């Protein structure tokens, strides 16, 4: 007999797909507004998502800093970062889906968070701009499992695009890119080695952990990383799927 879908998937199938402004009902971002749908991101509306990550932000993000939100989606973590850096800081929210980036920009405006800059590009391996067709799932370009639809997205290496933003000093980077972690880190390796920002990465299925660790070691980052959600290793793996890990530069 085929395995029944989990409860979350079954409930999502009946949830409204209309994207509109929702008040966040609970959690650290309670009272803020996010433009999404109950089908795509119910946990954000309920305020029940990313709790370990937001707790790590509260310990590591300072007023006036500059942070990158790579894979910003509908903007839940971008809101959290913007609150912490304040009006004197900057948050660059990279979201490759042009549709989702538009909703994220509405979220930014509705919350009056002018410190967020929405960048409608995906970050990838070193090099110039590339145009690709990506599977989409719940407003995300999903490179790890595919999705029900597809969208044209634009990819570029961070080290190539960052000079266009003035080469501001970067204090921290959050990466959640559904299977593109290695490419993103390879594309920003020069900046990481030069500026040594804090990094938090969510790992996804099929991503080569060893290559990621080599890139980060070459850029001067200590290992092992700190797990934001400490759990026993699954199947002997040091870095588990769908878990976030914080990397600190060796000289910090």
DRENTORRO-575457 format. One record per residue (C-alpha): residue number from 0; x, y, z. Coordinates in nm, 4 decimals. Each point is the difference from the previous one (the first is absolute). Last residue first. Layout:
% DRENTORRO-575457
nudren:px:py:pz
NUM:X:Y:Z;
...
END
This chain:
% DRENTORRO-575457
nudren:px:py:pz
251:3.6612:3.5915:1.4858;
250:0.3213:-0.1233:-0.1657;
249:-0.1283:-0.3430:-0.1023;
248:-0.3177:0.1300:-0.1628;
247:-0.3182:-0.1364:0.1600;
246:-0.2398:-0.2439:-0.1673;
245:-0.3591:-0.0432:0.1168;
244:-0.1962:-0.3122:-0.0969;
243:-0.3644:-0.0327:-0.1047;
242:-0.1885:-0.3273:-0.0363;
241:-0.2103:-0.1205:-0.2961;
240:0.2316:-0.2941:-0.0683;
239:0.2560:-0.0881:0.2658;
238:0.3632:0.1028:0.0204;
237:0.2281:-0.2605:0.1610;
236:-0.1800:-0.2896:-0.1666;
235:0.0028:-0.3404:0.1762;
234:-0.3506:-0.0860:-0.1132;
233:-0.1343:0.3041:0.1849;
232:0.2440:0.1706:0.2361;
231:-0.1517:0.0513:0.3440;
230:-0.1729:0.3377:0.0260;
229:0.1028:0.3518:0.0948;
228:-0.2274:0.2494:-0.1807;
227:0.2216:0.2978:-0.0809;
226:0.2887:-0.2392:-0.0630;
225:0.3356:0.1708:0.0521;
224:0.2489:-0.0614:-0.2784;
223:0.2820:-0.2505:0.0187;
222:0.2068:0.1709:-0.1162;
221:0.1461:0.3482:-0.0057;
220:-0.0239:0.2262:-0.3035;
219:0.2967:0.1489:-0.1873;
218:-0.1200:0.0227:-0.3617;
217:0.1858:-0.3226:-0.0858;
216:-0.1824:-0.1713:0.2883;
215:-0.3316:0.1282:-0.1313;
214:0.0609:-0.1359:-0.3502;
213:0.1238:-0.3314:0.1415;
212:-0.3071:-0.0289:0.2237;
211:-0.2282:0.0565:-0.2972;
210:0.1844:-0.2660:-0.1999;
209:-0.0352:-0.2521:0.2816;
208:-0.3689:0.0766:0.0478;
207:-0.0919:-0.0830:-0.3609;
206:-0.3693:0.0951:-0.0198;
205:-0.2396:-0.2876:-0.0719;
204:-0.2557:0.0925:0.2660;
203:0.0114:0.3489:0.1427;
202:0.2277:0.1872:0.2398;
201:-0.1075:0.3256:0.1655;
200:0.2957:0.2362:0.0248;
199:0.0868:0.2657:0.2593;
198:0.3029:0.2167:-0.0684;
197:0.1791:0.2638:0.2087;
196:0.1904:0.2413:-0.2213;
195:0.3730:-0.0456:-0.0695;
194:0.0555:0.3032:-0.2291;
193:0.2741:-0.1076:-0.2434;
192:-0.0373:-0.3782:0.0103;
191:-0.3788:0.0264:-0.0134;
190:0.0152:0.2533:-0.2840;
189:0.2242:-0.2228:-0.2089;
188:-0.2128:-0.3101:0.0672;
187:-0.3261:0.1676:-0.1054;
186:-0.0729:-0.2084:-0.3114;
185:0.1322:-0.3198:0.1566;
184:-0.2335:0.0548:0.2957;
183:-0.3048:0.0422:-0.2231;
182:0.0915:-0.3018:-0.2152;
181:0.0403:-0.2226:0.3058;
180:-0.3286:0.1061:0.1592;
179:-0.2124:-0.0405:-0.3149;
178:-0.2155:-0.2852:0.1349;
177:-0.3007:0.1888:0.1354;
176:0.1587:0.3440:0.0428;
175:0.0075:0.0804:0.3702;
174:0.3093:0.2147:0.0629;
173:0.0282:0.2628:0.2770;
172:0.3023:0.2288:-0.0287;
171:0.1534:0.2316:0.2591;
170:0.2061:0.3118:0.0581;
169:0.0467:0.1128:-0.3592;
168:0.2131:0.3102:-0.0642;
167:-0.1455:0.1999:-0.2871;
166:0.1439:-0.0793:-0.3437;
165:-0.1890:0.2851:-0.1697;
164:-0.3102:-0.1904:-0.1094;
163:0.1258:-0.0544:-0.3565;
162:0.3200:-0.1448:0.1511;
161:-0.2205:-0.2826:0.1399;
160:-0.1054:-0.1423:-0.3367;
159:0.3093:-0.1970:-0.1041;
158:0.1001:-0.1202:0.3474;
157:-0.3591:-0.1134:0.0482;
156:0.0020:-0.2280:-0.3045;
155:-0.3051:0.0493:-0.2193;
154:-0.3316:-0.1722:-0.0620;
153:-0.3172:0.1277:-0.1667;
152:-0.3259:-0.1931:0.0196;
151:-0.2513:-0.1272:-0.2544;
150:-0.2772:-0.1842:0.1794;
149:-0.1202:-0.3582:0.0353;
148:-0.2969:-0.1862:0.1423;
147:-0.0749:-0.2960:0.2277;
146:0.3372:-0.0084:0.1670;
145:0.3444:-0.1526:-0.0052;
144:0.1613:-0.1840:0.2865;
143:0.3315:0.1719:0.0726;
142:-0.0018:0.2944:-0.2398;
141:-0.3153:0.1628:0.1365;
140:-0.0471:0.3564:-0.1215;
139:-0.2438:0.0991:0.2703;
138:-0.3537:0.1456:-0.0124;
137:-0.1658:-0.3156:0.1309;
136:0.2091:-0.2264:-0.2274;
135:0.1590:0.1123:-0.3241;
134:0.2213:-0.1938:-0.2421;
133:0.2588:0.2287:-0.1619;
132:0.0484:0.1243:-0.3541;
131:0.3364:0.1688:-0.0427;
130:0.1448:0.3382:-0.1001;
129:0.3637:0.0566:0.0895;
128:0.1710:0.3241:0.1084;
127:0.3783:-0.0075:0.0217;
126:0.2278:-0.2317:0.1899;
125:0.0714:-0.1780:0.3242;
124:-0.2638:-0.2522:0.1157;
123:-0.3490:0.1130:0.0979;
122:-0.2008:0.2756:0.1615;
121:-0.3596:0.0358:-0.1121;
120:-0.1100:0.3407:-0.1151;
119:-0.2937:0.2277:0.0810;
118:0.1882:0.2139:0.2596;
117:-0.2348:0.1437:0.2642;
116:0.1708:0.2692:0.2077;
115:-0.1147:0.0021:0.3616;
114:0.0927:0.3041:0.2118;
113:-0.3219:0.1681:-0.1156;
112:-0.1984:-0.2229:0.2323;
111:-0.3345:0.1804:0.0100;
110:-0.1806:-0.3266:0.0739;
109:-0.2339:0.0323:-0.2994;
108:0.2932:0.1027:-0.2209;
107:0.2228:-0.2993:0.0801;
106:-0.2920:-0.2420:-0.0323;
105:-0.0842:0.1544:-0.3388;
104:0.3619:-0.0532:-0.1067;
103:-0.0256:-0.3612:0.1114;
102:-0.3080:-0.0440:-0.2170;
101:0.1947:0.1279:-0.3007;
100:0.2941:-0.2249:0.0885;
99:-0.2429:-0.2943:0.0016;
98:-0.1029:0.0664:-0.3587;
97:0.3539:0.0708:-0.1172;
96:0.1134:-0.3283:0.1540;
95:0.3721:0.0419:0.0669;
94:-0.0242:0.1549:0.3493;
93:0.3042:0.1801:0.1422;
92:-0.0881:0.2161:0.3019;
91:0.2698:0.2599:0.0706;
90:-0.0501:0.1159:0.3585;
89:0.1509:0.3331:0.1023;
88:0.0625:0.1740:0.3308;
87:-0.0672:0.3521:0.1321;
86:-0.3780:-0.0558:0.0090;
85:0.0379:-0.3030:0.2226;
84:0.2405:-0.2932:-0.0393;
83:-0.2224:-0.2132:0.2258;
82:-0.3390:0.0875:-0.1469;
81:0.1377:-0.0401:-0.3524;
80:0.1342:-0.3475:0.0786;
79:-0.3384:-0.1211:0.1246;
78:-0.1817:0.1518:-0.2979;
77:0.2499:-0.1645:-0.2381;
76:-0.0611:-0.3305:0.1785;
75:-0.3707:0.0064:-0.0859;
74:0.0534:0.1512:-0.3442;
73:-0.2149:-0.1918:-0.2489;
72:0.2982:-0.2064:-0.1224;
71:0.3279:0.1585:0.1216;
70:0.2275:-0.2538:-0.1664;
69:0.3172:0.1845:0.0911;
68:-0.0748:0.2437:0.2828;
67:0.3170:0.2109:0.0071;
66:0.0814:0.2097:0.3060;
65:0.1400:0.3491:0.0541;
64:0.0382:0.1232:0.3584;
63:-0.1342:0.3203:0.1569;
62:-0.1576:-0.1685:0.2987;
61:0.1539:-0.3412:0.0794;
60:-0.0777:-0.3548:-0.1152;
59:0.1541:-0.2956:0.1866;
58:-0.2049:-0.0871:0.3078;
57:-0.3392:0.1068:-0.1365;
56:0.0845:-0.1628:-0.3343;
55:0.0617:-0.3338:0.1751;
54:-0.3474:0.0198:0.1571;
53:-0.1430:0.0782:-0.3440;
52:0.1698:-0.3103:-0.1405;
51:-0.1222:-0.2230:0.2839;
50:-0.3595:0.1293:-0.0486;
49:-0.0084:-0.0291:-0.3799;
48:-0.3781:-0.0570:-0.0128;
47:-0.2924:0.0182:0.2418;
46:-0.1178:0.3573:-0.0549;
45:-0.3449:-0.1105:-0.1210;
44:0.0375:0.1994:-0.3217;
43:0.3540:-0.1314:-0.0418;
42:-0.1071:-0.3588:0.0650;
41:-0.2744:0.0292:-0.2646;
40:0.2511:0.0646:-0.2802;
39:-0.1116:-0.1121:-0.3462;
38:-0.3587:-0.1144:0.0549;
37:-0.0881:0.2666:0.2546;
36:0.1209:0.2558:-0.2507;
35:0.2716:0.2673:0.0067;
34:0.0444:0.3718:0.0682;
33:0.1317:0.0337:0.3548;
32:-0.1088:0.2590:0.2556;
31:0.1509:0.0528:0.3445;
30:-0.2159:-0.0360:0.3091;
29:0.1844:-0.3030:0.1385;
28:0.3550:-0.0202:-0.1341;
27:0.1447:-0.1805:0.3047;
26:-0.2848:-0.2546:0.0104;
25:-0.3696:0.0445:-0.0639;
24:-0.2652:0.1127:-0.2492;
23:0.1970:0.1433:-0.2903;
22:-0.2503:0.2308:-0.1716;
21:-0.0651:-0.1139:-0.3553;
20:0.0305:0.1929:-0.3271;
19:-0.1161:-0.1967:-0.3025;
18:0.0926:-0.3017:-0.2114;
17:-0.3020:-0.2119:-0.0890;
16:0.0795:-0.3703:0.0337;
15:-0.2588:-0.0722:0.2706;
14:0.0765:-0.3147:0.1997;
13:-0.1560:-0.3330:-0.0976;
12:0.3172:-0.1685:-0.1313;
11:0.1946:0.1581:0.2856;
10:-0.1929:-0.2098:0.2533;
9:0.1029:-0.3215:-0.1712;
8:0.3619:0.1082:-0.0292;
7:0.0164:0.0963:0.3686;
6:-0.1607:-0.3277:0.1067;
5:0.2587:-0.2143:-0.1755;
4:-0.0784:-0.1661:-0.3322;
3:-0.1142:-0.3629:0.0274;
2:0.2606:-0.2581:-0.0958;
1:-0.0943:-0.2191:-0.2933;
0:-0.1441:-0.3458:0.0870;
END
